[in-house]
């Protein structure tokens, strides 16, 4: 990234959105409102993240980045054809969006909690709140357009 660029992430303590210059990432960046240390290491975690009933709250609801959560099932051919699109979007959006994959067969509680009745399905979360529910498959460009308002 160019020196004049920045990352946006929410403080996990107070929820304030912060702009962090790229040269300050990893150098004890602090929230502009509450002065808590920002966990900038999450900007560079490998993606997509495997999400389950067990880690849903910490991975999705407490994420400092907007989250695109892809609900899928191994028996779903449309899900299988969409998986490479999700993986490519995850690689391209690293540091801006957290992308997660949740297998509905392995995590029925979370799927039920958000009324996911069919797959593929994508949910968009920002600041711990569900923002959008997208049913069916999408192309990478369309996913980027949907996520652009949260970045």
Buried (B, 14 or more C-beta within 10 A) or exposed (E): EEEEEBBBBBBBBEEBBBEBBBEBBEEEBBBBEEEBEBEBEBBEEEBBBEBBBEBBEEBBEEBBBBBBBBBBBEEBEBBEEBBEBBBEBBEBBBBBBBBBBBBBEBBEEBBEEBEBEEBBBBBBBBBBEBBBEBEEBBEBEEBBEBBEEBE
